[in-house]
Structures are given as C-alpha cells and as structure tokens.
Amino acid sequence: MRNTDIPAIRTLPLFKEMADGSFAELVRGAYVQTFPQNMELILEGDPCDFLHIVVDGSVELLANWGGRETTMTILREGATFILAAAIRDAPNLMSARTLERTRVIMLPAEDVRQVFEIDHAFARAVVMELAYCYRGVIKSVKGLKLRTSIERLANYLLKWQKKTGGNATFTLTIEKRRLASVLGMTPENLSRAIKSLRPYGVSIDGQVVEISKPDDLKRLAKPTPLIDDPRS
C-alpha cells in the first residue's frame, strides 16, 4: 500500500485512536486494488481473509438461500465490511460485489486479530463499530417487521432526501430492483408501493424522485429515531 493511501483509513473512527506502531503493524500487509463493476470481492461461506474498506465507489452486500438472493445493504466511501468475521476468524455470512468501479483497501484478517489483542484503543474502536452495526441490524429488522411496504418505502425516500440535501427533487443511486430487495419487497410490490405514494406527493421517474407534499409523506411514514436515526 502506498503512503498516499494511508490517510484514507488512518482518519476513520476504527483506526484514528490506535497507536502509531499498532497502525503500522496493521497496514504492513495491506494493499489497495481497484475493481471493475460487478466484481465479486468475497463469497458467502468462504473464510474471511481480509477486512475490507471502501475508499471510493460502492459495494453491495448480499446473501443467498434456496436459490433466492437478497441485497442486505449498500456500502459507500469509508465503510468497512466483514469486521465481525475478521475478528472471530469465522466464515463470511454475506457475499460482496462492486456496483461500480470501486477502490478497496484490504487488511489481512490475521493482522487485524493480532493488533486487536495488543492495542486497547483499537479494541475499543472495534467494539464501538460492532455495537453500531448491531444496532443498525436491530433497526432494520424493526422496520421490516413493524412497517408496511409503503411505510418502509416512504421512510427510505425521506432519509435519502435528507442525505442528498433536502431538495424536493433528488436522484436515487440504487436501481429499483436492488431497492426492492433492501426494503424486503419484490419488484412488483415496489411498483405498487410507488403508485400508492402518489396521493402523498411522491413522483418517481426512473431514478429521479420528487416529493411535493413532504408533510403528508411524513405523516404517513411516522419516522422515529429508534428506527431511522443512523447516528444513535
């Protein structure tokens, strides 16, 4: 890994408090690679060899069972993945593939475990990261179990609108097939949900979304920090 790549990970919460010597030990066997779109990075069930960090681009985490496939989440710049498997030396519970040209830093999982044992600041950061991910999973499950498909879509659109600056018109960066999977729907159910949101001022044309009645949409969605706030 080149010295110019180091700042991309040194400032991440997972690494910024650890000792310089521990960080040097952690990255000594690391390398950076740029992958094309639709490249498989890891496979579900395989041993976890590396902790991955997305430098730029986007990565889809997905799972398969019984001939069916589902998108678990989409990761973007600064995200790490397969941390739990790296720490536990366990098989990958998900596969990962690039959604576009993506640059990834890979840290050997064995080095991650060794530094975890000796650097308390890094160990605390790992615990915090895993706690954050655990709470994210709980919120996701609550949304899937407690909300209707229309409510899930409404909250997703409100969150994405806020993330992209709060304008009435914004663009989704995820295609509808993957969006349906993330929200626990079939593509057909997503199409019906989109139509059901029209009375609430939602218009979706391709990837472009317009929300003309935000107050009406919020009354339908009923967002709550106990499900929708990614910071808590």
N, C-alpha and C positions, 0 to 999 in steps of 0.2 A: 504494500500500500504506500502510495506517495505521501510525502509530508503535507502536500496541499489538500489531501483528503481527510486529514486528521481533524480539522475544525468542524467538519460535518457531523462528527459524532461526539467530540470532546464536550461540546456545549449542551448535549442532550441531558435531560434530568437523570437518566440512568448512569451517566458516566462523569458528570461535571464535578462531583464532590470527592471522587476517589483519588487516592494518592497518585502522584506522577509515576512512581515506579510501578505501581499496580497497573496503571493505564498502559504503560509501555509494554508490560508483560502481556496484557490482554490483546494488544494490537500487533504483536510481533509476528504472528502467523496469519494476520488478516489480509484480505485482498479485496479489491474493488473490481466489479465487472459490469459492463453494460449489456443488457439483454434485449433482444427484439420483442415485439408484441407477440403475445400468445406462447411465450416460452414457459415451460414447467420448471419451477425452481425447486420444489420439494414435492414428495408424494406421500399421501396419507398411508400410514402404516410403516413407512421406512424409518430407520434410525435417524435421530436428529444429530447431524454432523456440525451444523453451523447455526449461530444466532444471526439473523438477517436484519439489516437496517436499510430502509428505503431512503436513498439520497434524493432522487427525483424520479418522477413517473408515478405509476400506480400499480398495485398488486391486488389480485382477488384471492381471498382465502375461501376454499370450497371443500365440500365433503360429499361422499358417495355412499349409497347403501341400496341394495336390492335393485340395481340398475337405474336408480334415480340420483340426480345431482342437485345440490343446492349451494347457493352463494351464502357464506357466513358473514363476510364483511369485506369492505374495500379499504385498503390502506394506501396512504399517500406520504409525501415527504416527511421524514423524521420518525416514521413509525418503525417499531421493532416487531418482529414476529417469531413465534416458536420459542419464546423465552422459557416458559414452564417446562417444555420438553428438553431444552438445553440444560436447565438446572437439574432436572430429575434423571437425565440420561434415559429418556423414555421415547417411544415411537411418536412420530408426528400424528396428531389427531386430525389434521387437515392437510390438504394439498394447497399449493400456491402457484399462481401463474401471472405473468405480466399482462396488463391490459393495454399497454403502450410501451414504447421504448423506455426502459427503466434502468437506472443505475442503482446497484445494490452493494453494500459493504457486508462481507461475511466474516464473522469472528468464529474461530473454531470452538465448538461447544465444550471440549475438554479444557481449553484455556479459561473459558467463562466459569466453569465449575471450580477450577483451581483458585482463581482470583476471588471468587465468592467466599471461599473458605478463609482467606487471609486478610481481605480488605473489608473492614466493618462498614465503611461508608458506602461501598459498592453493594454490600449485602443489604443494607437498609434501603438503598435505592431499588434493588430488585424486589424486595418485599412491597414497597410502595407501588411499583409498577404492576406487580401481580395483583395487589389489592384493587388497584384502579381497574384492571382488566376484569377481575371477578365481579366488581360492582357493575361494570358495563354489561356483562353477561346477564346478571340478575335483572337489570333494567330492560334489556332486550327480551328476556323471557316474559317479564311482566307485560310488556307491550303486546307480545304475541298472544298471551293467554287472556288478557283482560280487555283488549280493544277489538273492535270490529275491523274488517279490512279497510273500510272507508276512514275510520278514525286513525288507523296506522298510516295510511297514505296522507291524510291531512296533516298530521304531526310531522311526517317526513318533509313535506313541502314547506311547512313553516320553519323548520330547523334549517333547511337548505337556503331558504330565502334570507334568513338572518345571517347565515355563514357567508353568503355572497354579497352582503352589503345592505340588505333590507329593501331593495328596489321592488316595485310592483312586478316588473318583468325580469326574469333571470333564466339561466340556462343550466340544465342538469348535465352532469358529466358522466352519468351512468345510463346505459341503454335500458329500455323498458323491460327487456327480458330479465336482466340482472336485477333491476329494481324490484320486479315482482318476486324474485327469489329471496332477496334481502328482507322483504316485507312479509314473507310467508304466504305468498299467493301464487296462483297460476297466471300466466299472461292474460288469459281470458277474464279472470277475476279482476286483474288490474284494469283492464279496459272498462269493465263495468263500474269499477270504483271511480275511475276518472270521469265517466259520464255522470255518476251520482253527485260529484262535487261541483258540477256546473251551476246549480242554484246558489252555491256558496261563493260564486265569483271566480272559480278556477277554470282556466282555459289552458290546455296543453296541446301544442302543435309540434310534433317531433320531440325535440329536447328542450324547446322553449316553453316556459311556464309564465302565465300571467295571473296574478291574484288581485282582483278588482274589489273584493269585499273582504278585507283581512279580518275585520271584527266578526263577521259572520262565520268565517272559517275557524277562527279561534274559539268561538262558542261551540262549534261542532267538535273540534279537536280536544278541547279541555287540556292543554298541555300542563304538565306538573313536573317540578324539578326532581321528584322521586322516580321519574321515568326518563325525562327528556333532557335534563341538565348533564352534559358530558363532563363537567368540571367537578362534580361532587361524588 
